[in-house]
C-alpha cells in the first residue's frame, strides 16, 4: 500500500487534481435515495472505471479511495469560503481540495505541539472539543476519519470531551448557516457505534434544534462489482474489549463477513 509504486500514483493523482476539479465530475447525482439516506454504489461513483471494474483512485486501501472521492465531492464547492479541518495529520488531501477550489484552509490537530497555536491560514494545536478561534469564524468545518476517535483519550492522556461538547464547539465557530462535513469508517475502529455501524445513534448526535439539512451518505456500502473489504486483523485487535453496548458475536460476524464502508454526514447550523 505504501511502496514506491503507490507513492508515485499518489503524487500523480495529487498533481492532476486541478484538472479533475475543472471537469466537475460530481455535478450530477452520484447516489441513490434509500430510506432517507444516500447510498453511493461503487458502480455509480464517478471514480469507478467500468471497463476495468476497478476504482479510479490509484492508491490506498478501499476505504482510503472512498475518503479521497468523498472529500472531492463535498469540498469542491468551497470557493471564497473559510474552512477549518479537524485532525489534518501529516498530509491533508482536504487542504489541497479547499485551496485548489479557491477556499481558505485552516487546521487544528491534537498530535502537534500544544505550544503551536493555529492561525487563520495555517495549522496548529487543537481538537474537536477545543477549537481556539472566536465564535462564527468559519463557513465550513470538516474532518476526514477523525469523527470516530473524538471520545478517545487525547495524546497527553487528557480525558476526551463527549461528542455533544465537540459538536457544540464546532457549531460555536461556524457562522450562521455554516456547514459541517464529517466522514468515518464503519466496522473498522474508533467508538463502538462506528464499529457496530449504528448509524441511527451517530445521526442522533445532531440535535435537530441546532442543526438542519442533516444528510447521510454510505460510500462502498453497495460495493458490487468491487470486492468486499473485510475488517483487517489489526483493527479487530484494536477494538477488542472496547465494545460494551453491542453483542460481541454480532460484531465479530460483521468484522469477518461484512464489509468496511465509509459514512459521511453533513449538516448546517441553524
N, C-alpha and C positions, 0 to 999 in steps of 0.2 A: 504493500500500500504506500510505503514511503521511500521507495527506492529511487534511483536516478531517473528511470523512465516516468514514474509518477510525478516527480518534481518537475521534469520538463513539460509534461502535459499540463500541470497546474500553471506553470509560468506562461505557456502559450495561451491557455484559456483566459488568464487574467489580462494578458496583452490585447486580446481580441474582445474584451468586454464592451468597450465603447461602441464597436461595430454592431454587436448583438443588441445593445440597448437601442441603437438607432433603428434597427429593424422592427422594434416594438412587437416582439413575438408573443407578448402576453395581452395584446389588445382585444382578442376575442375570448369568450369564456372557455376556460380550460378545465372546468369542473362539472359535476352532475349534482343536482339537488336531491338529497335523500333525507327524509325525516328531519328537516330543518337544518341540516348540515351540508357542507360542500364536500363531496368526495372527488378527489383528483386521481382518476385512474391513470396508471403509467401510460397506457395507450393513448390517452388524450393530452398528456403533458407535451408542450412544445419541445421539450428536450428529448422526447422519445424518437429514436432513429428506427423507423418502421422496417426498412429493408434489412437492417442488421438485427432487428429485435433486441436493441440494446439502448441504454441510457446514453445520451449525447454528452453528458458531463464526463470528461475523460479521466477523472481521478477520484480517489476517495472511496469509502465504503458506500453501500447502497443508501444508507441514511445520510451520509455527508452529501451525496449527489442531490438528494431532496432538499437539504438545507440550502445548498447553492441555488437551486432552481427557485425555491420559495422566497429566498432573500431578493432575488432579482424581481420576481413578480410583485412583491409587496413594497419594495423601497425604490423602484424606478420612478415613482411619481413624487419625489422629494425636492424638485427644483424650487429654489428660493426658500426652503424650509430649514429651520434649526432643529437638528436631530441629535438625540442622545442615545448612545449604546450602553447597555448594561452588561459588563463582562466581555471586554474586547480581546482578552488573552494576548497571545503573541502576534497573531496575524488576523486582521479583521477584513473579511470579504465584504461585510456590510458597509464598512467605511468606504471601500472603493466604489460600491454601487451608489451610495449617497453623493460622494464627491463628483463622480462622473455624470450623475444626473443633475448636478447643479445645486445640491444642497450643502449645508454646513454641518460637519460631523464633530461631535464631542463624545468622549468616552469615560466611563468610570470602571475600575477593575479592582477587586479585593486582593489580588495577588501581587500588586506592586507595593512599593514602599509607602507606608502611611504618610510620610512627610512629603510625598509627591502630590501636591494639591492640583486638581484638574482646573483647567481654564477653558473658556469657550474656544473651540477650535483645536483642542488637544486632549490627551488622555491623562488620567491621574487616579489617585486612590478614591474608592467609593464602592458602594454596592446598592442593591435594590432597596434596602431598608435605610440607607444613609446616602442621600444624593446631595452633595454640598453645593447647591445652586438655589437661587431665590425662587419664590413662587412664580408660576406662569412663565418659565424661561423657554420651554421647548414646544415645538409644534408636533414632534413625533418622538416617542421613546420606544426602543426596540431591544430585544435580546435574542441572540442565537444560542440555543442549548445552554441557557443559564437558569431558566424558569424552574426546571425540575430540581435545582440544587439550593434554592433560596433558604430552605429551613435546615440546611446542614451547617454545622459549626464553621465559623469564619476561620481563615488560615491561622490567626493568632490565638485560636481557642475561644474567642468571644462567642457567647451564645447567639444563635441566629434570631433575627426578628421573625415573627409569624407572617404568613402570606398576606393577611389582611393589612398589616402595617406596611409591607412592601408596596402593595397596590395603592395604599393611601399616599405613600411618599411619591410614587410615580404620578398619581393624579395631582398632587400638590405642584409639581414642577411643570405639568402640562398647561398650556394655555387653554382657555375655554374652547371646546370643540376639538382639542388636540387628540391625537390617536396613539394608541399603544399597539405594538405588534410583537408577539412572543411566539417562539416555536420550541418544541420539546419532543424528545423521543418517547415512544410508548413501548412498553415491555423491554426496556433496556436497563436503566438505572435511575438514581435520584429518589425523590419522595415516593412513598408506596403507592400513591394514587396514580402516578405515571407508570410505575412498574405494572400495576394491575390494569391500566387502561380505563380507569374510572373517569370518563370524560364528563359525566354529569357533575361529579364532585369538583372537578377542575373548573368547569364553566361557572359553577355556583359561587366561586370566589369573586366573580364580577357582579357586585351588588347593582341591580337594575335601577336603583335610586341614584346611583353615582355614575353609571356607565350606560351608554346606549350603543346600538348597532353592534352588539356582540356577535361575532361571526367565527364559526369553527370550520377549519378545513382539515381533511385527512389525506395526507400525501403518502402514497405507496401502500395504503390500506388495501386497495384493489390493485395488486401488483402485476397481474397477468398482462402480457405473456412473460414478464420477467420472473425469475425465481424468487421464492420467499427468502426472507433474511432472518434466520433463527437467532435468538439471543446468544451472543458469544459467551463462552465459558467464563472469561474474565469478568463480565458484567453480572453473570449469575452468582459468582463468588462475592462480588462487590456488595450485592444487596442481601446476601444470605443473612438471616437473623434480624433484618430490619423491617420485615413485613408483619404488622401487628393486627391490621383490621380486615385482612382478606385470607381466604383459605389457602394454606401453603401448597396443597396438592394442585389446586386450580392454577396458582401462579407458576408452579413447576411445569404444568401441562402447556400453558401459554408460552413459556420460555422454550420448551422443547419442540412444540408442534405448531405454534403460531408464527407470526412474522413481526419483526420490528417495523414500525411506521412512524411518520412524523405528524404531530399535531401542531397546527397553528391556530392562534386566537388573536383576533383584532377587536378593538373596542374603542369608542370615542368618549371623551369626558363630557358629562352633562354640564 
